[in-house]
Amino acid sequence: MATETDEPLVFTRQVLGAEDIIFGFGSVAQIREGENVSISLVNSSVIPYDSTRSIKDVLDELLLAQAGT
């Protein structure tokens, strides 16, 4: 779940290729230039929707609303 904050949301642009995007949960280890690095897997819980909620949070809210709870 996203943490609520009054701080502005800041994105840092990194050079990235399509082969660098791995979908799933958690992280995996890869060797890059002889160094073992941890790569975070991309999923809806780590993609921001706004400054306080992730895409997963919003989808969960919509599903609960549709179910009438």
N, C-alpha and C positions, 0 to 999 in steps of 0.2 A: 504494500500500500504506500502511496506517495505521502511524504511528510509535509504538513502545512507550514508555509513560511511566508513572510512578508517581503523577503528578498526577491529581486527580479530574477527570472529564469535566464541563465546565460548558457549558450551553446558554444562549444569550441570546435571549430572545423578542423578535421584531420584528413589527410590524404587517405583515400580508401578505394579499394577495388572491389568489384562484385564478389571475387573469390574470398574476400575477407569477411563477408557477412555470413554467419552461421546461425540458423534459427534453432531455438530450443530453450531449455532452462539450465541454469548453472553456468559452468565454464569448462573449457578444454585447454589442455597444454599443447603448444606448438613450438617448434624450433624455428626461430627467425634469426638469420645471420649468426648461427652458432649459439644463440642464447635461448633458453627455455622461457617462454612467455605465456601468461595466462590470458586467454581470449574469452571475454564474456559473450555468452550466446544471446541472441536478440529474440525477444518475445514481447507480447503486449503489455507485460507488467513493468518493463523497463523503458517503454516509449512514452514520453510525456504527452498528455492531452492538454493540460493547462498547468499552472504553477503549483497546483495541489493534488492533481489526480493523474493517474496513468491511463492509457488506452484500456487496459484490463478493468480498472475501476469503473470507467464509464460504461463499458460493455456489461459488467455485472449489474450496475444500476438499471440499465435498460432491460435486461433479462428479468430482474426482480419486479420491475414495473409491469412488464408484460404478463408475468405470472400472477400479478395482483397482490403481491406481498409488500 
